[in-house]
Amino acid sequence: QVQLVESGGGLVQAGGSLRLSCAASGRTVGSYTMGWFRQAPGKDREFVARISWSGGITYYADFVKGRFAISRDNAKNTVYLQMNSLKPEDTAVYYCATVRGSTYDYWGQGTQVTVSS
């Protein structure tokens, strides 16, 4: 079993930055691809970014390319999402998850990000 806990969300003005963390416990996630997703009110959950187990391969949704950066520290069992140039439309609950192909075995409880205009 893997437990994932997101943190780092909050209220920020448009153009600001936040860094989200996803801390894993119960089992190492060093062998997992990890992903960040988000869900805005009234919308479906959507993919934001993912990172390979080694950290060498990353992939982003088009709407965050050039603004967000995903990284990981396997020694700390933690994945990060650096979010810059935030926009009001980035407002959502952000979740991390383990990724195996199209299967997401473990999810965190989410952290709220609110961007004011």
C-alpha positions as CSV (number, residue, x, y, z in Angstrom):
1,Q,0.0,0.0,0.0
2,V,1.1,3.5,-0.7
3,Q,-0.2,6.6,1.0
4,L,0.2,9.9,-0.8
5,V,-0.2,13.3,0.9
6,E,-0.2,16.5,-1.1
7,S,0.7,19.9,0.5
8,G,1.7,23.4,-0.6
9,G,-1.6,24.6,-2.0
10,G,-3.1,28.0,-1.1
11,L,-4.3,31.3,-2.3
12,V,-2.1,33.2,-4.7
13,Q,-2.5,36.2,-7.0
14,A,-2.4,35.8,-10.8
15,G,1.2,35.7,-11.9
16,G,2.4,34.2,-8.7
17,S,4.0,30.8,-7.9
18,L,3.4,27.8,-5.7
19,R,5.3,24.6,-5.1
20,L,3.2,21.5,-4.4
21,S,4.7,18.5,-2.7
22,C,3.4,14.9,-2.7
23,A,4.9,12.8,0.1
24,A,4.6,9.0,-0.1
25,S,4.7,6.6,2.7
26,G,4.0,3.0,3.3
27,R,6.1,1.9,0.4
28,T,8.7,3.5,-1.8
29,V,7.4,5.1,-5.0
30,G,10.9,5.2,-6.5
31,S,9.9,2.6,-9.1
32,Y,6.6,4.4,-10.1
33,T,5.9,6.9,-12.7
34,M,4.2,9.7,-10.8
35,G,1.6,12.2,-12.0
36,W,-0.2,15.4,-11.0
37,F,-3.8,15.9,-11.9
38,R,-6.3,18.6,-11.1
39,Q,-10.0,19.0,-10.8
40,A,-11.8,22.4,-11.0
41,P,-15.3,22.9,-9.7
42,G,-17.9,21.4,-12.1
43,K,-15.2,19.9,-14.3
44,D,-13.7,16.5,-14.8
45,R,-10.3,15.6,-13.3
46,E,-7.6,16.3,-15.9
47,F,-3.9,15.4,-16.4
48,V,-1.3,18.0,-15.6
49,A,2.1,16.4,-15.7
50,R,4.0,13.1,-15.1
51,I,7.5,12.1,-14.4
52,S,9.3,8.8,-14.9
53,W,10.7,6.8,-12.0
54,S,14.2,8.1,-12.6
55,G,13.1,11.7,-13.2
56,G,14.6,11.7,-16.6
57,I,11.4,11.8,-18.6
58,T,8.7,14.4,-18.1
59,Y,5.5,15.1,-19.9
60,Y,3.1,18.1,-19.6
61,A,-0.4,19.0,-20.6
62,D,-0.3,21.8,-23.2
63,F,-1.9,24.3,-20.9
64,V,0.9,24.2,-18.4
65,K,3.9,23.8,-20.7
66,G,6.5,26.4,-19.9
67,R,4.9,27.4,-16.6
68,F,4.9,24.2,-14.5
69,A,7.8,21.8,-13.7
70,I,7.5,18.4,-12.2
71,S,10.4,16.9,-10.3
72,R,11.1,14.2,-7.8
73,D,13.4,13.2,-5.0
74,N,13.3,9.5,-4.6
75,A,15.5,9.6,-1.5
76,K,12.7,11.6,0.1
77,N,10.0,9.7,-1.5
78,T,8.5,13.0,-2.7
79,V,7.3,14.4,-6.0
80,Y,7.0,18.2,-6.6
81,L,5.1,20.5,-8.9
82,Q,6.5,23.9,-9.3
83,M,3.8,26.2,-10.6
84,N,4.8,29.6,-12.0
85,S,2.9,32.4,-13.8
86,L,-0.3,31.1,-12.3
87,K,-3.6,32.0,-13.9
88,P,-7.2,32.1,-12.4
89,E,-8.0,29.1,-14.6
90,D,-5.4,27.1,-12.7
91,T,-7.7,27.2,-9.7
92,A,-8.5,23.6,-8.8
93,V,-7.8,20.8,-6.3
94,Y,-4.5,19.2,-7.3
95,Y,-3.8,15.5,-6.8
96,C,-0.8,13.3,-7.2
97,A,-1.1,9.6,-8.2
98,T,1.1,6.6,-9.1
99,V,0.9,5.9,-12.8
100,R,1.2,2.4,-14.5
101,G,0.3,2.9,-18.1
102,S,-3.4,4.0,-17.9
103,T,-3.8,2.8,-14.4
104,Y,-3.6,5.0,-11.4
105,D,-3.3,2.8,-8.3
106,Y,-2.9,5.3,-5.5
107,W,-4.2,8.9,-5.1
108,G,-3.7,11.5,-2.5
109,Q,-6.5,13.5,-0.9
110,G,-5.6,16.7,-2.9
111,T,-4.6,20.2,-2.1
112,Q,-6.5,23.3,-3.0
113,V,-4.9,25.9,-5.3
114,T,-6.8,29.2,-5.7
115,V,-5.5,31.9,-8.0
116,S,-7.1,35.3,-7.7
117,S,-7.3,37.8,-10.6
